[in-house]
Amino acid sequence: MDIYHVVRRPLVTEKGTHQSQQSHAATRHERARGGAYTFEVHPKASKPEIRQAIEKIYGVRVSSVRTSSRKGKMRRVKFKMGRRPDWKKAVVVLRGEFHIDLF
């Protein structure tokens, strides 16, 4: 799968903006890390594919990737019930010295 098909779009939300500006100081349990950025990705993309795509597209180093598959919501269209498509969300945590200017 092409790296530009893996990452569909960044999710710019209030929570995502807050998480991207957050950087955690080093503690005895965990090393310092950069912000977390949220993206909509292809439903069949795996974590290593997502990591590789983000690193090549944005030129950053990824610390970890968390994914969740989201079910589409039921929506009414005039007199019929329709459904939005299922989608996959990826939260990418960068290393401390990197950030993405997009957010």
PyMOL CGO cylinders between C-alpha atoms (Angstrom):
from pymol import cmd
from pymol.cgo import CYLINDER

trace = [
    CYLINDER, 0.00, 0.00, 0.00, 1.33, 3.46, -0.92, 0.3, 1, 1, 1, 1, 1, 1,
    CYLINDER, 1.33, 3.46, -0.92, 2.24, 5.71, 2.03, 0.3, 1, 1, 1, 1, 1, 1,
    CYLINDER, 2.24, 5.71, 2.03, -0.07, 8.45, 0.75, 0.3, 1, 1, 1, 1, 1, 1,
    CYLINDER, -0.07, 8.45, 0.75, -3.00, 6.01, 0.84, 0.3, 1, 1, 1, 1, 1, 1,
    CYLINDER, -3.00, 6.01, 0.84, -2.22, 4.92, 4.41, 0.3, 1, 1, 1, 1, 1, 1,
    CYLINDER, -2.22, 4.92, 4.41, -2.70, 8.39, 5.93, 0.3, 1, 1, 1, 1, 1, 1,
    CYLINDER, -2.70, 8.39, 5.93, -5.96, 9.90, 4.75, 0.3, 1, 1, 1, 1, 1, 1,
    CYLINDER, -5.96, 9.90, 4.75, -6.08, 13.19, 6.68, 0.3, 1, 1, 1, 1, 1, 1,
    CYLINDER, -6.08, 13.19, 6.68, -5.09, 14.73, 10.02, 0.3, 1, 1, 1, 1, 1, 1,
    CYLINDER, -5.09, 14.73, 10.02, -7.90, 15.07, 12.55, 0.3, 1, 1, 1, 1, 1, 1,
    CYLINDER, -7.90, 15.07, 12.55, -7.83, 18.65, 13.79, 0.3, 1, 1, 1, 1, 1, 1,
    CYLINDER, -7.83, 18.65, 13.79, -10.06, 18.74, 16.86, 0.3, 1, 1, 1, 1, 1, 1,
    CYLINDER, -10.06, 18.74, 16.86, -9.92, 20.59, 20.16, 0.3, 1, 1, 1, 1, 1, 1,
    CYLINDER, -9.92, 20.59, 20.16, -8.67, 17.52, 22.00, 0.3, 1, 1, 1, 1, 1, 1,
    CYLINDER, -8.67, 17.52, 22.00, -6.14, 16.70, 19.29, 0.3, 1, 1, 1, 1, 1, 1,
    CYLINDER, -6.14, 16.70, 19.29, -4.75, 20.24, 19.32, 0.3, 1, 1, 1, 1, 1, 1,
    CYLINDER, -4.75, 20.24, 19.32, -4.34, 20.08, 23.08, 0.3, 1, 1, 1, 1, 1, 1,
    CYLINDER, -4.34, 20.08, 23.08, -2.55, 16.72, 22.89, 0.3, 1, 1, 1, 1, 1, 1,
    CYLINDER, -2.55, 16.72, 22.89, -0.20, 17.95, 20.16, 0.3, 1, 1, 1, 1, 1, 1,
    CYLINDER, -0.20, 17.95, 20.16, 0.94, 20.89, 22.30, 0.3, 1, 1, 1, 1, 1, 1,
    CYLINDER, 0.94, 20.89, 22.30, 1.43, 18.70, 25.36, 0.3, 1, 1, 1, 1, 1, 1,
    CYLINDER, 1.43, 18.70, 25.36, 4.89, 17.33, 26.04, 0.3, 1, 1, 1, 1, 1, 1,
    CYLINDER, 4.89, 17.33, 26.04, 5.53, 15.14, 29.03, 0.3, 1, 1, 1, 1, 1, 1,
    CYLINDER, 5.53, 15.14, 29.03, 8.53, 15.77, 31.26, 0.3, 1, 1, 1, 1, 1, 1,
    CYLINDER, 8.53, 15.77, 31.26, 10.78, 12.84, 32.09, 0.3, 1, 1, 1, 1, 1, 1,
    CYLINDER, 10.78, 12.84, 32.09, 9.69, 10.84, 35.09, 0.3, 1, 1, 1, 1, 1, 1,
    CYLINDER, 9.69, 10.84, 35.09, 11.15, 7.78, 36.72, 0.3, 1, 1, 1, 1, 1, 1,
    CYLINDER, 11.15, 7.78, 36.72, 8.61, 5.58, 34.92, 0.3, 1, 1, 1, 1, 1, 1,
    CYLINDER, 8.61, 5.58, 34.92, 8.73, 7.08, 31.42, 0.3, 1, 1, 1, 1, 1, 1,
    CYLINDER, 8.73, 7.08, 31.42, 11.18, 9.01, 29.25, 0.3, 1, 1, 1, 1, 1, 1,
    CYLINDER, 11.18, 9.01, 29.25, 10.32, 12.45, 27.90, 0.3, 1, 1, 1, 1, 1, 1,
    CYLINDER, 10.32, 12.45, 27.90, 8.19, 12.34, 24.78, 0.3, 1, 1, 1, 1, 1, 1,
    CYLINDER, 8.19, 12.34, 24.78, 6.76, 14.76, 22.28, 0.3, 1, 1, 1, 1, 1, 1,
    CYLINDER, 6.76, 14.76, 22.28, 3.18, 15.57, 21.47, 0.3, 1, 1, 1, 1, 1, 1,
    CYLINDER, 3.18, 15.57, 21.47, 0.49, 13.19, 20.20, 0.3, 1, 1, 1, 1, 1, 1,
    CYLINDER, 0.49, 13.19, 20.20, -1.03, 13.78, 16.76, 0.3, 1, 1, 1, 1, 1, 1,
    CYLINDER, -1.03, 13.78, 16.76, -4.24, 12.20, 15.48, 0.3, 1, 1, 1, 1, 1, 1,
    CYLINDER, -4.24, 12.20, 15.48, -4.82, 11.02, 11.91, 0.3, 1, 1, 1, 1, 1, 1,
    CYLINDER, -4.82, 11.02, 11.91, -7.54, 9.21, 9.99, 0.3, 1, 1, 1, 1, 1, 1,
    CYLINDER, -7.54, 9.21, 9.99, -5.89, 6.22, 8.33, 0.3, 1, 1, 1, 1, 1, 1,
    CYLINDER, -5.89, 6.22, 8.33, -6.85, 3.42, 5.95, 0.3, 1, 1, 1, 1, 1, 1,
    CYLINDER, -6.85, 3.42, 5.95, -8.90, 0.76, 7.79, 0.3, 1, 1, 1, 1, 1, 1,
    CYLINDER, -8.90, 0.76, 7.79, -6.51, -2.04, 6.77, 0.3, 1, 1, 1, 1, 1, 1,
    CYLINDER, -6.51, -2.04, 6.77, -3.30, -0.16, 7.65, 0.3, 1, 1, 1, 1, 1, 1,
    CYLINDER, -3.30, -0.16, 7.65, -1.14, -1.73, 10.36, 0.3, 1, 1, 1, 1, 1, 1,
    CYLINDER, -1.14, -1.73, 10.36, 0.86, 0.11, 13.03, 0.3, 1, 1, 1, 1, 1, 1,
    CYLINDER, 0.86, 0.11, 13.03, 4.24, -0.39, 11.28, 0.3, 1, 1, 1, 1, 1, 1,
    CYLINDER, 4.24, -0.39, 11.28, 2.77, 0.93, 8.01, 0.3, 1, 1, 1, 1, 1, 1,
    CYLINDER, 2.77, 0.93, 8.01, 1.35, 3.99, 9.80, 0.3, 1, 1, 1, 1, 1, 1,
    CYLINDER, 1.35, 3.99, 9.80, 4.70, 4.65, 11.55, 0.3, 1, 1, 1, 1, 1, 1,
    CYLINDER, 4.70, 4.65, 11.55, 6.60, 4.39, 8.27, 0.3, 1, 1, 1, 1, 1, 1,
    CYLINDER, 6.60, 4.39, 8.27, 4.15, 6.66, 6.41, 0.3, 1, 1, 1, 1, 1, 1,
    CYLINDER, 4.15, 6.66, 6.41, 4.21, 9.41, 9.07, 0.3, 1, 1, 1, 1, 1, 1,
    CYLINDER, 4.21, 9.41, 9.07, 8.02, 9.33, 9.27, 0.3, 1, 1, 1, 1, 1, 1,
    CYLINDER, 8.02, 9.33, 9.27, 8.39, 9.66, 5.47, 0.3, 1, 1, 1, 1, 1, 1,
    CYLINDER, 8.39, 9.66, 5.47, 5.64, 12.23, 4.87, 0.3, 1, 1, 1, 1, 1, 1,
    CYLINDER, 5.64, 12.23, 4.87, 6.44, 14.61, 7.74, 0.3, 1, 1, 1, 1, 1, 1,
    CYLINDER, 6.44, 14.61, 7.74, 10.15, 13.86, 8.30, 0.3, 1, 1, 1, 1, 1, 1,
    CYLINDER, 10.15, 13.86, 8.30, 9.81, 13.09, 12.03, 0.3, 1, 1, 1, 1, 1, 1,
    CYLINDER, 9.81, 13.09, 12.03, 10.65, 10.15, 14.33, 0.3, 1, 1, 1, 1, 1, 1,
    CYLINDER, 10.65, 10.15, 14.33, 7.68, 8.27, 15.81, 0.3, 1, 1, 1, 1, 1, 1,
    CYLINDER, 7.68, 8.27, 15.81, 7.82, 6.95, 19.36, 0.3, 1, 1, 1, 1, 1, 1,
    CYLINDER, 7.82, 6.95, 19.36, 4.57, 4.97, 19.41, 0.3, 1, 1, 1, 1, 1, 1,
    CYLINDER, 4.57, 4.97, 19.41, 1.31, 4.42, 17.52, 0.3, 1, 1, 1, 1, 1, 1,
    CYLINDER, 1.31, 4.42, 17.52, -2.12, 3.74, 19.01, 0.3, 1, 1, 1, 1, 1, 1,
    CYLINDER, -2.12, 3.74, 19.01, -5.05, 2.77, 16.78, 0.3, 1, 1, 1, 1, 1, 1,
    CYLINDER, -5.05, 2.77, 16.78, -8.78, 2.33, 17.17, 0.3, 1, 1, 1, 1, 1, 1,
    CYLINDER, -8.78, 2.33, 17.17, -11.42, 1.24, 14.67, 0.3, 1, 1, 1, 1, 1, 1,
    CYLINDER, -11.42, 1.24, 14.67, -14.54, 3.40, 14.74, 0.3, 1, 1, 1, 1, 1, 1,
    CYLINDER, -14.54, 3.40, 14.74, -18.01, 2.31, 13.63, 0.3, 1, 1, 1, 1, 1, 1,
    CYLINDER, -18.01, 2.31, 13.63, -19.95, 4.63, 11.35, 0.3, 1, 1, 1, 1, 1, 1,
    CYLINDER, -19.95, 4.63, 11.35, -22.92, 6.46, 12.86, 0.3, 1, 1, 1, 1, 1, 1,
    CYLINDER, -22.92, 6.46, 12.86, -26.51, 5.91, 11.77, 0.3, 1, 1, 1, 1, 1, 1,
    CYLINDER, -26.51, 5.91, 11.77, -27.89, 8.97, 10.01, 0.3, 1, 1, 1, 1, 1, 1,
    CYLINDER, -27.89, 8.97, 10.01, -31.29, 9.76, 8.56, 0.3, 1, 1, 1, 1, 1, 1,
    CYLINDER, -31.29, 9.76, 8.56, -31.50, 10.90, 4.95, 0.3, 1, 1, 1, 1, 1, 1,
    CYLINDER, -31.50, 10.90, 4.95, -35.02, 12.21, 4.34, 0.3, 1, 1, 1, 1, 1, 1,
    CYLINDER, -35.02, 12.21, 4.34, -37.21, 9.18, 5.11, 0.3, 1, 1, 1, 1, 1, 1,
    CYLINDER, -37.21, 9.18, 5.11, -34.56, 6.47, 5.07, 0.3, 1, 1, 1, 1, 1, 1,
    CYLINDER, -34.56, 6.47, 5.07, -31.90, 5.50, 7.56, 0.3, 1, 1, 1, 1, 1, 1,
    CYLINDER, -31.90, 5.50, 7.56, -28.35, 5.55, 6.22, 0.3, 1, 1, 1, 1, 1, 1,
    CYLINDER, -28.35, 5.55, 6.22, -25.00, 4.84, 7.74, 0.3, 1, 1, 1, 1, 1, 1,
    CYLINDER, -25.00, 4.84, 7.74, -21.67, 6.62, 7.57, 0.3, 1, 1, 1, 1, 1, 1,
    CYLINDER, -21.67, 6.62, 7.57, -18.67, 4.46, 6.67, 0.3, 1, 1, 1, 1, 1, 1,
    CYLINDER, -18.67, 4.46, 6.67, -16.48, 2.79, 9.30, 0.3, 1, 1, 1, 1, 1, 1,
    CYLINDER, -16.48, 2.79, 9.30, -13.07, 4.40, 9.76, 0.3, 1, 1, 1, 1, 1, 1,
    CYLINDER, -13.07, 4.40, 9.76, -9.81, 3.98, 11.66, 0.3, 1, 1, 1, 1, 1, 1,
    CYLINDER, -9.81, 3.98, 11.66, -8.10, 6.52, 13.90, 0.3, 1, 1, 1, 1, 1, 1,
    CYLINDER, -8.10, 6.52, 13.90, -4.38, 6.55, 14.73, 0.3, 1, 1, 1, 1, 1, 1,
    CYLINDER, -4.38, 6.55, 14.73, -2.76, 8.54, 17.55, 0.3, 1, 1, 1, 1, 1, 1,
    CYLINDER, -2.76, 8.54, 17.55, 0.93, 8.99, 16.78, 0.3, 1, 1, 1, 1, 1, 1,
    CYLINDER, 0.93, 8.99, 16.78, 3.30, 10.01, 19.59, 0.3, 1, 1, 1, 1, 1, 1,
    CYLINDER, 3.30, 10.01, 19.59, 6.51, 11.64, 18.42, 0.3, 1, 1, 1, 1, 1, 1,
    CYLINDER, 6.51, 11.64, 18.42, 9.91, 11.68, 20.07, 0.3, 1, 1, 1, 1, 1, 1,
    CYLINDER, 9.91, 11.68, 20.07, 10.64, 14.70, 22.28, 0.3, 1, 1, 1, 1, 1, 1,
    CYLINDER, 10.64, 14.70, 22.28, 12.67, 16.73, 19.80, 0.3, 1, 1, 1, 1, 1, 1,
    CYLINDER, 12.67, 16.73, 19.80, 10.17, 16.52, 16.91, 0.3, 1, 1, 1, 1, 1, 1,
    CYLINDER, 10.17, 16.52, 16.91, 6.86, 18.22, 16.16, 0.3, 1, 1, 1, 1, 1, 1,
    CYLINDER, 6.86, 18.22, 16.16, 4.51, 18.71, 13.21, 0.3, 1, 1, 1, 1, 1, 1,
    CYLINDER, 4.51, 18.71, 13.21, 3.65, 22.32, 12.29, 0.3, 1, 1, 1, 1, 1, 1,
    CYLINDER, 3.65, 22.32, 12.29, 0.31, 21.27, 10.84, 0.3, 1, 1, 1, 1, 1, 1,
    CYLINDER, 0.31, 21.27, 10.84, -1.52, 21.51, 14.17, 0.3, 1, 1, 1, 1, 1, 1,
]
cmd.load_cgo(trace, "trace")
